[in-house]
Amino acid sequence: MFATRWINWDWRSAAHQQRALARLATADLAAQLRANATSARVDAGLARDKPGTRGTVAAIDLARRGTGMAGLIVTLEQTYTDGHADLGGARYHVYRVRLSRARHRWEVTAWQPQP
């Protein structure tokens, strides 16, 4: 769910998307995402360029690490500007993820885009 929310947003929903992601994350990551939501609300560049991205999760590879899980998530993403697909088409992206179990659900403790 976190990955799907991460890759599907547009300039109108950016602040809401970051707050929704924060609810799925643990303390440090959640604070960072809430800060991103605040800056997205006042970012004039978002209204000017109208960016966005749409995509799907292509692969998930997770393994137990102590009491949590860690691994990689691969997505296929298409970026947009002002509602038009950017040149180059959809591209694969890799994210390193760490999860921890809390109150009957998994929470994201780290989410790191890979080069």
C-alpha positions, 0 to 999 in steps of 0.5 A, spaced: 500 500 500 505 504 501 509 503 495 502 504 491 501 511 494 508 513 493 508 512 486 501 515 484 500 522 485 499 529 482 500 536 484 493 537 487 494 531 491 501 531 493 500 534 500 494 529 502 498 523 499 504 525 503 500 525 510 497 518 508 504 515 507 505 518 514 500 514 517 503 508 514 510 510 517 514 510 524 516 516 527 522 519 524 519 517 517 512 520 518 515 526 521 519 527 514 513 525 510 508 530 514 514 536 513 513 534 505 506 535 506 507 542 509 512 544 503 507 541 498 501 545 500 505 552 499 510 550 493 508 554 487 512 550 483 507 544 483 501 549 481 506 552 475 508 545 473 503 541 475 507 534 476 505 527 477 506 520 476 502 514 475 505 507 476 504 500 478 508 495 483 512 490 479 516 486 484 517 485 491 522 482 495 522 482 502 526 477 508 525 477 515 530 481 519 530 480 526 523 482 528 522 486 522 522 485 514 527 489 509 527 488 502 526 491 495 520 494 491 520 495 484 515 500 480 514 501 473 512 509 473 510 514 468 511 521 470 507 527 467 507 534 467 501 538 466 497 532 465 501 530 459 506 524 459 513 526 459 518 523 454 521 517 455 515 513 457 515 509 463 521 507 467 523 502 473 525 504 479 527 501 485 526 502 493 529 499 499 524 498 504 524 496 512 518 494 515 516 493 523 510 490 526 506 495 530 499 494 533 497 488 528 499 492 522 506 493 518 509 500 518 514 503 514 521 505 518 525 506 512 524 508 504 530 509 500 529 510 492 535 507 489 540 510 484 
